[in-house]
Amino acid sequence: MKNNRITQLLNIKYPIIQAPMSWMTDAKLVATVAEAGGLGFLAPHAGQTTNPTSNEDVIERMRDEIRKVKALTDKPFGVPFILSYDFSLIPHMVDLMIAERVPVVLDNGLLDPEIYAKFKQAGIKIICRLPNPNLPDALKAQELGADILVLTGFDEGGTLPMKETGSFSVLAEFAGKVDLPMMLAGGIADRKTVQAAFTLGAEGVWVGTAFIATAECRASEKVKEWMVNSTANDLLLFRTEPYYYRSLPTALAKKCWEMSESGASRADIAKVMNAGTGMRLGMLEGDFEHGYVSVGNGISAIDRVKSVKELVDELMN
Ligand SMILES: Cc1cc2nc3c(=O)[nH]c(=O)nc-3n(C[C@H](O)[C@H](O)[C@H](O)COP(=O)(O)O)c2cc1C
């Protein structure tokens, strides 16, 4: 994989980013991805085993995890500045990122001019991933000074976009209309899907699910084994807040799916899903009764657990 605008902007070897994935990320994973030539992101609950007790606790825990990354690698890494639906945390996160000199931040589509100006002044690179890809917001991100735009197709794991536009189709609306380098997210898990992303106009790939099935990821070994033995056809898709979610068929996911099929409200399904805690139980603790296992359609291409280096080399060479 040759140098391109993304490797140059981020000062990395390969245009691959290990996406933020809540409880699944920690300093070790992020530093290992950095050493393998990509760029890793911490995420809400990075490195934690318990839920935070207060907003101050959220910030302190993230500060600690950022410092752990810096102790493990001198290569760049990233952190999202939106860690929860409690937006009162955002100014504190912005201050934390600037104080800790985090090299790259993620804007999950807030598009706030003041925040962009602060990061730009601090020399921090800004990646914008729109939760619902659309051209007006992409152009706004460009105008505000984002460095990279990530477009997400419906094949992804985690919280899905509102529109069911597949990863194969999502870039077409933006190609030739946005000057920013674009990365594709959703279902990228092997060399062929990376090639497809580049053919479709992406200059980099934003990969979540495939990094869960790596030796260095803190996911339960039970989760990794289940991923290896499953395909996209096994996943349950259900409505929840804000939009859609998919999971391997744990008891909890089956309940959410049945509620979704029988027309329960998104709010009621979200209560049962118990987002933050449900992921910790299912994915960190391997409790398939009370938790869910969020992965994307890319699992069909995952046939064994690899090291991060093996995965990065396979996807990029
Ligand atoms: C278990 C899991 C947790 C995620 N948590 C977050 C998150 O906290 N913040 C975020 O911006 N995206 C989150 N995502 C989405 C990823 O950043 C990324 O967009 C997605 O994983 C890409 O699709 P893929 O899983 O098909 O590779 C999560 C995805 C997964 C699978």
PDBQT file of the ligand as one rigid body, heavy atoms in Angstrom, charges set to zero:
ROOT
HETATM    1  C1  LIG A 401     -18.256  -3.322  19.468  1.00  0.00    +0.000 C 
HETATM    2  C2  LIG A 401     -18.280  -2.000  18.758  1.00  0.00    +0.000 A 
HETATM    3  C3  LIG A 401     -18.307  -0.828  19.501  1.00  0.00    +0.000 A 
HETATM    4  C4  LIG A 401     -18.297   0.411  18.847  1.00  0.00    +0.000 A 
HETATM    5  N1  LIG A 401     -18.274   1.546  19.614  1.00  0.00    +0.000 NA
HETATM    6  C5  LIG A 401     -18.109   2.754  19.011  1.00  0.00    +0.000 A 
HETATM    7  C6  LIG A 401     -17.892   3.929  19.789  1.00  0.00    +0.000 A 
HETATM    8  O1  LIG A 401     -17.831   3.870  21.013  1.00  0.00    +0.000 OA
HETATM    9  N2  LIG A 401     -17.745   5.111  19.118  1.00  0.00    +0.000 N 
HETATM   10  C7  LIG A 401     -17.778   5.189  17.754  1.00  0.00    +0.000 A 
HETATM   11  O2  LIG A 401     -17.625   6.273  17.196  1.00  0.00    +0.000 OA
HETATM   12  N3  LIG A 401     -17.976   4.079  16.990  1.00  0.00    +0.000 NA
HETATM   13  C8  LIG A 401     -18.129   2.871  17.592  1.00  0.00    +0.000 A 
HETATM   14  N4  LIG A 401     -18.270   1.744  16.828  1.00  0.00    +0.000 N 
HETATM   15  C9  LIG A 401     -18.226   1.850  15.360  1.00  0.00    +0.000 C 
HETATM   16  C10 LIG A 401     -16.784   1.738  14.881  1.00  0.00    +0.000 C 
HETATM   17  O3  LIG A 401     -16.058   2.897  15.248  1.00  0.00    +0.000 OA
HETATM   18  C11 LIG A 401     -16.682   1.555  13.351  1.00  0.00    +0.000 C 
HETATM   19  O4  LIG A 401     -17.351   2.601  12.701  1.00  0.00    +0.000 OA
HETATM   20  C12 LIG A 401     -17.222   0.230  12.864  1.00  0.00    +0.000 C 
HETATM   21  O5  LIG A 401     -16.807  -0.817  13.704  1.00  0.00    +0.000 OA
HETATM   22  C13 LIG A 401     -16.758  -0.029  11.427  1.00  0.00    +0.000 C 
HETATM   23  O6  LIG A 401     -17.398  -1.136  10.865  1.00  0.00    +0.000 OA
HETATM   24  P1  LIG A 401     -16.878  -2.660  10.988  1.00  0.00    +0.000 P 
HETATM   25  O7  LIG A 401     -17.174  -3.071  12.403  1.00  0.00    +0.000 OA
HETATM   26  O8  LIG A 401     -17.716  -3.379  10.010  1.00  0.00    +0.000 OA
HETATM   27  O9  LIG A 401     -15.421  -2.687  10.692  1.00  0.00    +0.000 OA
HETATM   28  C14 LIG A 401     -18.298   0.481  17.442  1.00  0.00    +0.000 A 
HETATM   29  C15 LIG A 401     -18.267  -0.712  16.708  1.00  0.00    +0.000 A 
HETATM   30  C16 LIG A 401     -18.250  -1.938  17.334  1.00  0.00    +0.000 A 
HETATM   31  C17 LIG A 401     -18.183  -3.198  16.515  1.00  0.00    +0.000 C 
ENDROOT
TORSDOF 0
